[in-house]
Amino acid sequence: KGERTVGVLTKLDLMDQGTDARDILEGRVYPLNHGYVGVVNRSQRDIEKNKPMKAAIQFEKEFLQTHPAYSHLASKQGSLYLSRRLNTILEDHIRSCMPSISVLVKSKLREAQAELNQYGDEEGQTEQQQRAIVLNAITRFCQDFGEYMQGRSRHKDQAILYGPARMRHIFTVEFRQSVQTLDSRHALTDEDIHTVRRNAVGVHADLFVPNAAFETLVKQLILQLEEPAAVCVRTVSEELKQLLRDVLETSKEICRFEELKDRVWKECMTLLSERTRASGEFVQNLINMEVAYINTDNPEFEKIRTGVYRLMAAHHSQTPGKEDGPGTPLATSNSSSFKNEKGGSREGTVHVFVRDQWKSHFVRVADKKMELFVNKTDANPIRTVQLEGCSIKESEESKYHVIDVSLPRRGFFSSADNVQLGCSSAEEAGTWGNIIRREISGAAESQEEGLYAHHEPSAKADPGRGVVDSVRVSLDKMSIERDPAPYRRTTLMPPVKVTSLSDREVLEANVLRQLLEHYFRIVRAAILDAVPKAIMLMMVNSMQDNLQERLMQAIYLSEDDDAFLSLTRESEEVRRRRSEAKQKVACLRTAINVMREL
């Protein structure tokens, strides 16, 4: 831009006669903002003869004043004018840049002062000074830890959850997911239920589900919660450990003294270990409490149990061998949309999940395959699913009770992995689920279809009717023949295997499974709520409340004078850095004073 550019023409006295640099000096050849200045230099002979600068400047002045081309410019030419002109330009530039320079220097001074403050004052020489240093370091460390726990300190990496936010994620996401994945259907097989139920009955017949079998099985389910709860305790403990490490590393007062830093870290880990152990024992006792007393009088479980027992009583009151006609429909809320034909096929209208949305289709299940039609009147299905080798599971969404049929991979280019059917009620879902299971396993059809068509409990009389209906439909569709569970024997005699189950045994075993699922769901919800509260009480809040007291008792109150001298001894590196920071602060303060004078 040429804001500070000055043109200088040297050796004007050496130009040939008849030539001059007037046009250049007047800016007509190449103009500059600050113009041009011509000077006369000493010759080599003048330098060899040590001609004084004063005499050289006087010769330059006479030359410019007497030369016809430069006489009118003589006042703005020469070495003296050039020096004054350069100083003026430099001063003007400094004044224009002074505000930004001042801001920069002050910023550097603040950084240097902060660095000096980080290293603190010189080591205390007296016992009182040493104790004051340790007390101040412990107090500041505990305050910083409290700030972190309140979420008011910014972590160096804002892209990840940290501290209290990470703990909340552990409680609400990780722990919840690990507990909700526990399922009684996978933990207890049909063989387990049959064996425990029969062992509980012994040689006697039981009119209802035996309590001993129910308690034995439900305790096995509850004990599954131990591992997720223990993992939750360990994970929160590790997060607290990382938080303490970060607070300690950023503590300016403690990092000055290596021995004090080691002592504080040791006491923090000791306290955290104690709180983690206490939290683990507390959480274990919560699970032991659930195992110690199976509260079947729980209001949420009572309505389910009452309805199920009423259904079993209705079953036992029926005349043996009595069957409804082939045209008798199931007593379900969706009986108009579902039909069992005498020839063995089963068909009805149900929702199918296609291309990320639910669509109504007509479905027919027969001969180990499931056919999907757009309309009932269609001659050909839009899709045929071979049920051999498939697996099935049921779940519940906000709108439908979903039956998920997982297909085996029958080829490298197979595209469909599953088929999802959506039913409007648990009863309908149970009916379809049992039908598909029978086709998958190849079992014979139930001989007592429509068994409870005339014994459906009233919805007003039984608040748990939806669950009871699901139990009833699933039991109606089950085969009498089952794979037996062997009795475990302690003698050398060969084990006895049951080759078939009666209708009553099938009913009682499946009712027992439903009761187990609902009671386990109640316990699981209680544990999901209680474990985070226990960890916060016994570990997190306890660490925050007792940390300063623990450090004071272990370090400040228990040490003698020699120990304090050792705790407050700085390393050579800290001393060197403090000296450099002091020098930097002094230089910057001097620069600020100089700028103020300008």
Buried (B, 14 or more C-beta within 10 A) or exposed (E): EEEEEBBEBEEBBEEEEEEBBBEBBEEEEEEEEBBBBBBBBBBEEBEEEEBEEEEBBEBBBEBBBEBEBBEEBBEBBBBEBBEEBBEEBEEEEEEEEEEEBBEEBBEBBEBBBEBBEBBBEEBBEEEEBBBEBBEEBBBBBBEBBBEBBEEEBEBEEEEEBBBBEBBEBBBEEBBBEBBEEBEBEEBBEBBBBBBBBBBBBEEEEBEEBBEBBBBBBBEBBBBBBBEBBBBBBEBBBBBBBEBBEBBBEBBBBBBBBBEBBEBBBEBBEEBBEBBBBBBBBBBBEBBEEBBEEBEBEBEEBBBBBBBBBBBBEBBEEBEEEEEBEEEBBBBBBBBEBBBBEEEEEBBBBBBBBBEEEBEEBBBBBBEBBBBBBEEEEEEEBEEEBEBEEBEBBBEEEEEBBBBBBEBEEEEEEEEEEBBBBBBBBBBBBBBBBBBBBBBBEEBEBBEBBBBBBEBBBEEEEBBBBBBBBBBBBBBBBBBBEBEBBEEEEEEEEEEEEBEEBEBBBBBBBBBBBBBBBBBBBBBBEBBBEBBBEBBBEBBBEBBBEBBBEBBBEBBBEEBEEEBBBBBBBBEEEBBEBBEBBBEBBEEBBEBEEEBEEE
